[in-house]
Structures are given as structure tokens and as C-alpha cells.
Amino acid sequence: MTDYREISVRVAERVATITLNRPDRLNAWTAVMADELHHALKSAEADEAVRAIVITGAGKGFCAGADMAKLSSAAQGNVSLIAPEDTETDGIAANFAQKCSYLLGISKPIFAAINGPGAGIGLVIATFCDIRYMAAGAKLTTAFARRGLVAEHGMAWLLPKLIGPMNALDLLYSARPVAAEEAERMGLVRVLPAEGFLAAVEARAAEIANLSSPRSTSIIKRQVYEAFFQSLAEATAIANREQDACRHTEDFKEGVASYLEKRPPRFTGR
């Protein structure tokens, strides 16, 4: 296991839980945290023992945005607080190789467990996760406009797709605090009780990790995000090819057998 300075990682029930770990600063974002999160996600993707990933924060917060001390330095110069994009990639793949969008390209399901305040880059990271859960009573904010900044790291592209242009502009223009319950009504998150919150998110991730074919979830994730850049005809043609390929896999045979035998599946991902 890698020794990280600003995050921690544990694996149980085929779920890797990555915790942003600067609780004294409400897990404020730094360049070190950006690099470590990128490394941990890539490592979890490569680990056959992991089939789903949860990202959460230590202590009372999820991520309070960029560390204000670092922001002060950035205001005086050119300090990057995010892992660099892959400038060698082109085509559709380039969309999944940017500073935050690489999360969409991770082949395993990623769950955001927003346990407390989420702001700025913290909200961006959560937005690029596949499914977002938020603890009741927690709040989030885009923060950018109140810092003299703009919608960063693809948020102007992704947020309207998730909650519609009006809601996205409301959050981006105002940078106002939004309670979990309002965020749920917008369709941005799903709310769970604050008590036992992380365990509940991990349980939902473990259900997918243990009952769904990892081959299927990987392809489905790619289908959904690549469809943003495809026509319906293109997406349908790809789905037809992938469906035909499924019929020759171990996971398809196991899925049918486990259903007929009324037992939990034992998927191999092959």
C-alpha cells in the first residue's frame, strides 16, 4: 500500500475508499492532494480486488475547495492545484484526459460520499464522480464567482448536463451555499442520513461491486460518457456490437446461471 501524505486508502468488500485527509483544513485542496488522488484512482482501477471506488473526506468536511493559503500564492503567480492533463491524447479520448475529467475515464464506478461542506474544486471532483451521495444537512457551493474566478475544469460543460442550464447558472452565478436537500431536488445528489453516512454509501458501492459484472459496469460507464459526443445512431451501433460480444463471455454465462440457480453471481470480469 502506498504511503500517502494527504489522502488515505482502504479496501473492503471490493470497494476502495479514498479519503481526502486534511481534516484540520476541511480537506482543502492542494497540488499534493491532486497528485495523490490521481495516483490512488489509477491504482484502484488497476487492482483486480477493487470493483468500485468511494471518494470522501476526513472529519467534518468533504473538501472546502482550494487551500486559501495556496490560492493566495496562486494570485501572485502560476501555481497549479490540479494534476496536469494528458496533452498527448486526442479524439474522444481527450475528453477523458483533462485535469478533472479523467475520473470519467476510470473504468470502475466512482461514488462521491459528500459527508460535509463541499466547495470549488471539491464540488468539481464530486461532480465528475458517477453517483453522488450527500449527508443530510451538509452544504455545497461552486464558490468561483465569489473568488473572482470562473467555472473551472469543465464545470460549465458538465453541470448543465446534470441539472439543466438554469440550475447550473444559478449555482455558478451566485456561488451561494446549497443544502443537500435542495441539491437532491436539482438532481445533483442523493441524500442519506448523516448518521452512518459513509457506511451506507460503501454498502451501496459494495452491492454493485459484488452483484454486477465488472465487465458490464466498465462498458456501461464508457457507453454513457462517450455518448455525450456521439449521435444516437453511433451510440446504438456501439451498443449492438457490445451486446453481441457479451454473449461469448464468462460473465454472461454466470449471470444467467446465477439467476436460474437463485444464488448470488460469481463474476470474474471475463
For each residue, the residues with C-beta under 8 A, 3 or more apart:
1: 9
2: 9 39 40 43
3:
4: 7 8 9 21 36 39 40
5: 32 36
6: 20 21 22 30 32 33 36
7: 4 18 19 20 21 33 36 37 40
8: 4 18 19 21 58
9: 1 2 4 16 17 18 19 40 43 44
10: 16 17 19
11: 14 15 16 17 47 49 50
12: 15 17 202 206
13: 202 206 209 210
14: 11 49 50 51 52 206 209 210
15: 11 12 50 51 52 53 54 202 205 206 209
16: 9 10 11 40 44 47 50 52 53 54
17: 9 10 11 12 53 54 56 198 202
18: 7 8 9 37 40 41 44 53 54 55 56
19: 7 8 9 10 55 56 57 58
20: 6 7 27 33 37 55 56 57 58 62 63
21: 4 6 7 8 27 58
22: 6 25 26 27 28 30 33 58
23: 26 27 57 58 59 60 61
24: 59
25: 22 28 64 67
26: 22 23 57 59 60 61 63 64 116 117
27: 20 21 22 23 33 57 58 59 61 62 63 64 122
28: 22 25 63 64 65 66 67 68 70
29: 33 34 63 64 65 66 67 70 81 120 121 122
30: 6 22 33 34 66 67 70 81
31: 34 35 70 79 80 81 82
32: 5 6 35 36
33: 6 7 20 22 27 29 30 36 37
34: 29 30 31 37 38 81 82 83
35: 31 32 38 39 83
36: 4 5 6 7 32 33 39 40
37: 7 18 20 33 34 40 41 55 83 125
38: 34 35 41 42 83 102
39: 2 4 35 36 42 43
40: 2 4 7 9 16 18 36 37 43 44
41: 18 37 38 44 45 53 102 103 106 110
42: 38 39 45 46 106
43: 2 9 39 40 46 47
44: 9 16 18 40 41 47 50 53 106 108
45: 41 42 50 106 107 108
46: 42 43
47: 11 16 43 44 50
48: 269
49: 11 14
50: 11 14 15 16 44 45 47 53 108 209
51: 14 15 108 109 208 209 210 214 217
52: 14 15 16 108 109 110 111 205 206 208 209
53: 15 16 17 18 41 44 50 106 108 109 110 111 205
54: 15 16 17 18 110 111 112 113 198 201 202 205
55: 18 19 20 37 110 111 112 113 125 126 129
56: 17 18 19 20 62 112 113 114 115 198 201
57: 19 20 23 26 27 61 62 63 114 115 116 122
58: 8 19 20 21 22 23 27
59: 23 24 26 27 116
60: 23 26 115 116 117
61: 23 26 27 57 64 115 116 117 118
62: 20 27 56 57 112 113 114 115 116 117 118 122 126 138 140
63: 20 26 27 28 29 57 118 119 121 122 123 125 126
64: 25 26 27 28 29 61 117 118 119 120 122
65: 28 29 119 120 121 122 123 143
66: 28 29 30 70 71 74 81 120 121
67: 25 28 29 30 70 71 81
68: 28 71 72
69: 72 73
70: 28 29 30 31 66 67 73 74 79 81
71: 66 67 68 74 75 81 147
72: 68 69 75 76
73: 69 70 76 77 79
74: 66 70 71 77 78 79 81
75: 71 72
76: 72 73
77: 73 74
78: 74
79: 31 70 73 74
80: 31 84
81: 29 30 31 34 66 67 70 71 74 121
82: 31 34 99 100 121 153
83: 34 35 37 38 99 102
84: 80 87 99
85: 97 98 99 102
86: 89 94 97 102
87: 84
88:
89: 86 93 94 97
90: 93 94
91: 94
92: 95 96 226 229
93: 89 90 96 97 105
94: 86 89 90 91 97 98
95: 92 98 101 104 225 228 229
96: 92 93 101 102 104 105 225
97: 85 86 89 93 94 101 102 105
98: 85 94 95 101 102 153 154
99: 82 83 84 85 102 153
100: 82 103 121 124 125 128 153 154
101: 95 96 97 98 104 105 128 153 154 158
102: 38 41 83 85 86 96 97 98 99 105 106
103: 41 100 106 110 125 128 129
104: 95 96 101 128 221 225
105: 93 96 97 101 102 225
106: 41 42 44 45 53 102 103 110
107: 45 218 221 222
108: 44 45 50 51 52 53 214 217 218 221
109: 51 52 53 130 131 205 208 209 217 221
110: 41 52 53 54 55 103 106 129 130 131
111: 52 53 54 55 129 130 131 132 133 201 204 205
112: 54 55 56 62 125 126 129 131 132 133
113: 54 55 56 62 133 197 198 201 202
114: 56 57 62 118 126 132 133 134 135 138 140 180 189
115: 56 57 60 61 62 135 138 194 197 198
116: 26 57 59 60 61 62 135 138
117: 26 60 61 62 64 122 138 139 140
118: 61 62 63 64 114 122 123 126 134 138 139 140 141
119: 63 64 65 122 123 140 141 142 143
120: 29 64 65 66 123 124 141 142 143 144 147 152
121: 29 63 65 66 81 82 100 124 125 152 153
122: 27 29 57 62 63 64 65 117 118 119 125 126 140
123: 63 65 118 119 120 126 127 140 141 142 143 155
124: 100 120 121 127 128 152 153 154 155
125: 37 55 63 100 103 112 121 122 128 129
126: 55 62 63 112 114 118 122 123 129 132 140
127: 123 124 132 155 158 159 162 188
128: 100 101 103 104 124 125 154 158
129: 55 103 110 111 112 125 126 132
130: 109 110 111 221
131: 109 110 111 112 190
132: 111 112 114 126 127 129 188 189 190
133: 111 112 113 114 189 190 191 192 197 200 201 204
134: 114 118 138 140 180 183 184 189 190 191 192
135: 114 115 116 138 180 191 192 193 194 197
136: 180 181 191 192 193 194
137: 179 180 194
138: 62 114 115 116 117 118 134 135 179 180 194
139: 117 118 177 178 179 180
140: 62 114 117 118 119 122 123 126 134 177 178 180 183
141: 118 119 120 123 171 175 176 177 178
142: 119 120 123 145 151 155 171 172 175
143: 65 119 120 123 146 147 149 175
144: 120 147 149 150 151 152 172 175
145: 142 148 149 150 172 173 174 175
146: 143 175
147: 71 120 143 144 175
148: 145
149: 143 144 145 152
150: 144 145 156
151: 142 144 155 156 159 172
152: 120 121 124 144 149 155
153: 82 98 99 100 101 121 124
154: 98 100 101 124 128 157 158
155: 123 124 127 142 151 152 158 159 172
156: 150 151 159 160 168 172
157: 154 160 161
158: 101 127 128 154 155 161 162
159: 127 151 155 156 162 163 168 171 172
160: 156 157 163 164 165 168 169
161: 157 158 228
162: 127 158 159 168 187 188
163: 159 160 167 168 171 186 187 188
164: 160 167 168 186
165: 160 168 169
166: 169 170
167: 163 164 170 171 186 188
168: 156 159 160 162 163 164 165 171 172
169: 160 165 166 172 173
170: 166 167 173 174
171: 141 142 159 163 167 168 174 175 176 178
172: 142 144 145 151 155 156 159 168 169 175
173: 145 169 170
174: 145 170 171
175: 141 142 143 144 145 146 147 171 172
176: 141 171
177: 139 140 141
178: 139 140 141 171 182 183 186
179: 137 138 139 182 183
180: 114 134 135 136 137 138 139 140 183 184 189 191
181: 136 184 185 191
182: 178 179 185 186
183: 134 140 178 179 180 186 188 189 191
184: 134 180 181 187 188 189 190 191
185: 181 182
186: 163 164 167 178 182 183
187: 162 163 184
188: 127 132 162 163 167 183 184
189: 114 132 133 134 180 183 184
190: 131 132 133 134 184
191: 133 134 135 136 180 181 183 184
192: 133 134 135 136 197 200 201
193: 135 136 196 197 200
194: 115 135 136 137 138 197
195:
196: 193 199 200
197: 113 115 133 135 192 193 194 200 201
198: 17 54 56 113 115 201 202
199: 196 202 203
200: 133 192 193 196 197 203 204
201: 54 56 111 113 133 192 197 198 204 205
202: 12 13 15 17 54 113 198 199 205 206
203: 199 200 206 207
204: 111 133 200 201 207 208
205: 15 52 53 54 109 111 201 202 208 209
206: 12 13 14 15 52 202 203 209 210
207: 203 204 210 211
208: 51 52 109 204 205 211 212 217
209: 13 14 15 50 51 52 109 205 206 212 214
210: 13 14 51 206 207 264
211: 207 208 264 265
212: 208 209 216 217 267
213: 216 217 251 252 254 255 265 267 269
214: 51 108 209 217 218 251 267 269
215: 218 219 246 249 251 267 269 270
216: 212 213 219 220 246 251
217: 51 108 109 208 212 213 214 220 221
218: 107 108 214 215 221 222
219: 215 216 222 223 242
220: 216 217 223 224
221: 104 107 108 109 130 217 218 224 225
222: 107 218 219 225 226
223: 219 220 226 227 235 238 239 242
224: 220 221 227
225: 95 96 104 105 221 222 228
226: 92 222 223 229 230 235 238
227: 223 224 230 235
228: 95 161 225
229: 92 95 226
230: 226 227 234 235 238
231: 234 235
232: 235 236
233: 236 237
234: 230 231 237 238
235: 223 226 227 230 231 232 238 239
236: 232 233 239 240
237: 233 234 240 241
238: 223 226 230 234 235 241 242
239: 223 235 236 242 243
240: 236 237 243 244
241: 237 238 244 245
242: 219 223 238 239 245 246
243: 239 240 246 247
244: 240 241 247
245: 241 242 248 249
246: 215 216 242 243 249 251 252
247: 243 244 252
248: 245 252
249: 215 245 246 252 253 270
250: 253 254 267 268 270
251: 213 214 215 216 246 254 255 267 268 269 270
252: 213 246 247 248 249 255 256
253: 249 250 256 257
254: 213 250 251 257 258 265 266 267 268
255: 213 251 252 258 259 265 267
256: 252 253 259 260
257: 253 254 260 261
258: 254 255 261 263 264 265 266
259: 255 256 262
260: 256 257
261: 257 258
262: 259
263: 258
264: 210 211 258
265: 211 213 254 255 258
266: 254 258
267: 212 213 214 215 250 251 254 255
268: 250 251 254
269: 48 213 214 215 251
270: 215 249 250 251
